[in-house]
Amino acid sequence: MSESTIAVLGFLLVSGGIIYFLSASGKRKFKSLLQVLDKGGTNLQFGRSVQRVEGRFSGRRAQIYEQGGRGGNEIIFGLACSSPLRFVAVELPKLGPLTQFYRAEYSKVLTGDPGLDADFGFSSPDPERFKAWVVRPENNQAIRTIARTATRGVECRVEAVEGWVRWTGLNMWQFKPETTRPVLERLNAFAGILERAS
């Protein structure tokens, strides 16, 4: 065997080992998240393109899954929620000139609250209904609380979609059972607030 063939085989073996280690590490992380869900009725799914944990949290249907996003892997926490509101809220990063890019991309609905509009970009299929809800001080604070659930350095997005409320964060490696429970607890409280919306 030539030296170049040996070098290529060595590279492939090392690369395969790294990929296997990262995949196994991700599966262990997702399995460890089972301990934050209610006992019984949990489901794990692992594949090349999906890692998902499903079960219940505080009696609500729950999903925790990973997907590729613009800035890397995203981890999504979802809880069943029967709110009539539909919206997406993205905390705008403070990145100097890039902030304007993010604002143009995500700020489709302006609430009229300068502080809220400076910190978040919103979109909604029913902007008037959403604006009427979000400008109330208790709901304004609820958006800020759930959006800032993340550990430092994690960008996040909050969505209320048909049947679910979801919190999405980047940097999956930061999520362990002890950091996942507060996300789900705050998301559960936020789901209750959304369900009271008229």
C-alpha positions as CSV (number, residue, x, y, z in Angstrom):
1,M,0.0,0.0,0.0
2,S,1.3,3.5,-0.8
3,E,1.8,6.2,1.7
4,S,-1.0,8.3,0.2
5,T,-3.5,5.3,0.5
6,I,-2.5,4.8,4.1
7,A,-3.0,8.5,4.8
8,V,-6.4,8.5,3.2
9,L,-7.5,5.4,5.1
10,G,-6.2,7.0,8.3
11,F,-8.1,10.2,7.7
12,L,-11.3,8.2,6.9
13,L,-10.9,6.1,10.1
14,V,-10.3,9.2,12.3
15,S,-13.2,11.1,10.6
16,G,-15.6,8.2,11.1
17,G,-14.6,7.9,14.7
18,I,-15.3,11.6,15.3
19,I,-18.7,11.4,13.6
20,Y,-19.6,8.3,15.6
21,F,-18.6,9.9,18.9
22,L,-20.6,13.1,18.1
23,S,-23.6,11.0,17.1
24,A,-23.4,8.9,20.2
25,S,-22.9,11.9,22.4
26,G,-26.0,13.6,20.9
27,K,-28.1,10.5,21.6
28,R,-26.9,10.3,25.2
29,K,-27.9,14.0,25.6
30,F,-31.4,13.4,24.3
31,K,-31.8,10.3,26.4
32,S,-30.8,12.3,29.5
33,L,-33.7,14.7,28.7
34,L,-36.2,12.0,29.5
35,Q,-35.7,12.6,33.2
36,V,-37.4,16.1,32.9
37,L,-40.5,14.7,31.3
38,D,-43.4,13.1,33.2
39,K,-43.0,9.4,33.9
40,G,-44.3,7.0,31.3
41,G,-45.4,7.4,27.7
42,T,-42.1,8.8,26.4
43,N,-40.8,8.1,22.9
44,L,-37.3,8.4,21.5
45,Q,-36.5,8.7,17.8
46,F,-33.0,8.8,16.4
47,G,-32.1,9.0,12.8
48,R,-29.6,10.6,10.5
49,S,-31.7,13.8,10.3
50,V,-33.8,13.7,13.5
51,Q,-33.3,13.3,17.2
52,R,-36.6,13.6,19.1
53,V,-38.0,13.0,22.6
54,E,-41.7,13.0,23.0
55,G,-43.8,12.7,26.2
56,R,-45.6,14.9,28.6
57,F,-44.5,17.8,30.8
58,S,-46.8,18.9,33.6
59,G,-49.6,17.0,31.9
60,R,-49.1,18.7,28.5
61,R,-47.9,16.9,25.4
62,A,-44.2,17.7,24.9
63,Q,-41.6,17.5,22.2
64,I,-37.9,18.1,22.3
65,Y,-36.1,17.8,19.0
66,E,-33.1,18.9,17.0
67,Q,-33.0,20.3,13.5
68,G,-30.4,22.1,11.4
69,G,-30.9,25.9,11.2
70,R,-29.2,28.9,9.7
71,G,-26.7,29.3,12.5
72,G,-26.1,25.6,13.3
73,N,-28.2,23.0,15.1
74,E,-31.3,24.2,16.8
75,I,-33.1,22.5,19.7
76,I,-36.8,23.0,19.8
77,F,-38.9,22.6,22.9
78,G,-42.7,22.3,22.2
79,L,-45.7,22.1,24.5
80,A,-49.3,21.5,23.5
81,C,-51.2,24.8,23.7
82,S,-54.7,25.7,22.6
83,S,-54.2,29.4,22.2
84,P,-56.0,31.4,19.5
85,L,-52.9,33.6,19.0
86,R,-50.4,32.8,16.2
87,F,-47.1,34.6,16.1
88,V,-43.3,34.3,16.0
89,A,-41.1,36.4,18.3
90,V,-37.3,36.6,17.7
91,E,-35.0,38.3,20.2
92,L,-33.0,40.8,18.1
93,P,-29.2,40.4,18.8
94,K,-27.3,43.5,19.6
95,L,-24.8,43.2,16.8
96,G,-24.3,46.8,15.6
97,P,-24.9,47.0,11.9
98,L,-26.2,43.4,11.8
99,T,-29.1,44.4,14.1
100,Q,-30.7,46.3,11.2
101,F,-30.5,43.2,9.0
102,Y,-32.2,41.1,11.7
103,R,-34.8,43.8,12.2
104,A,-35.6,43.9,8.5
105,E,-35.8,40.1,8.4
106,Y,-37.9,39.5,11.5
107,S,-39.8,42.8,12.4
108,K,-43.0,42.4,10.3
109,V,-45.3,43.6,13.1
110,L,-44.4,46.7,15.1
111,T,-46.2,46.9,18.4
112,G,-45.8,50.6,19.0
113,D,-43.8,49.9,22.2
114,P,-40.4,51.3,21.4
115,G,-38.6,49.1,24.0
116,L,-40.3,45.9,22.8
117,D,-39.8,46.7,19.1
118,A,-36.1,47.4,19.8
119,D,-35.6,44.1,21.5
120,F,-37.8,41.8,19.4
121,G,-38.9,41.1,15.9
122,F,-42.5,39.9,15.5
123,S,-44.6,38.4,12.8
124,S,-48.2,37.2,12.9
125,P,-50.9,36.2,10.5
126,D,-53.3,38.4,12.6
127,P,-51.1,41.4,13.5
128,E,-53.9,43.5,15.0
129,R,-55.0,40.8,17.4
130,F,-51.3,40.1,18.3
131,K,-50.5,43.8,18.9
132,A,-53.6,44.2,21.2
133,W,-52.4,41.2,23.2
134,V,-48.7,41.9,23.4
135,V,-48.9,45.6,24.5
136,R,-50.6,44.6,27.8
137,P,-47.8,44.9,30.4
138,E,-48.3,41.3,31.8
139,N,-48.1,39.9,28.2
140,N,-45.1,42.1,27.3
141,Q,-43.3,40.8,30.4
142,A,-44.3,37.2,29.5
143,I,-42.7,37.5,26.1
144,R,-39.5,38.9,27.6
145,T,-39.4,36.2,30.3
146,I,-39.8,33.3,27.9
147,A,-37.4,34.7,25.3
148,R,-34.7,35.3,27.9
149,T,-34.9,31.8,29.3
150,A,-31.8,30.8,27.3
151,T,-28.4,30.6,28.8
152,R,-26.1,33.4,27.7
153,G,-25.0,33.2,24.1
154,V,-28.1,31.3,22.9
155,E,-30.2,33.0,20.3
156,C,-33.9,32.0,20.6
157,R,-37.2,32.2,18.9
158,V,-40.7,31.8,20.4
159,E,-43.6,30.6,18.3
160,A,-47.3,30.1,18.9
161,V,-48.6,27.9,16.1
162,E,-51.7,25.7,15.7
163,G,-51.8,23.5,18.8
164,W,-48.3,24.3,20.1
165,V,-46.1,26.8,21.7
166,R,-42.4,26.4,20.8
167,W,-39.1,27.8,22.1
168,T,-36.1,27.3,19.8
169,G,-32.5,27.8,20.8
170,L,-29.2,27.4,19.2
171,N,-26.2,25.6,20.6
172,M,-27.6,22.3,21.6
173,W,-24.6,21.4,23.6
174,Q,-25.7,23.8,26.3
175,F,-28.9,21.9,27.0
176,K,-28.8,19.3,29.8
177,P,-31.6,18.1,32.1
178,E,-30.7,20.9,34.6
179,T,-31.0,23.6,31.9
180,T,-33.9,22.0,30.1
181,R,-36.3,21.9,33.1
182,P,-36.4,25.7,33.5
183,V,-37.1,26.1,29.7
184,L,-40.0,23.7,29.9
185,E,-41.3,25.3,33.2
186,R,-41.3,28.8,31.7
187,L,-42.8,27.5,28.4
188,N,-45.6,25.8,30.4
189,A,-46.3,29.0,32.2
190,F,-46.3,30.9,28.9
191,A,-48.7,28.4,27.4
192,G,-51.1,29.1,30.2
193,I,-50.9,32.8,29.5
194,L,-51.5,32.2,25.8
195,E,-54.5,30.0,26.5
196,R,-56.1,32.8,28.4
197,A,-55.8,35.2,25.4
198,S,-59.2,36.1,23.9
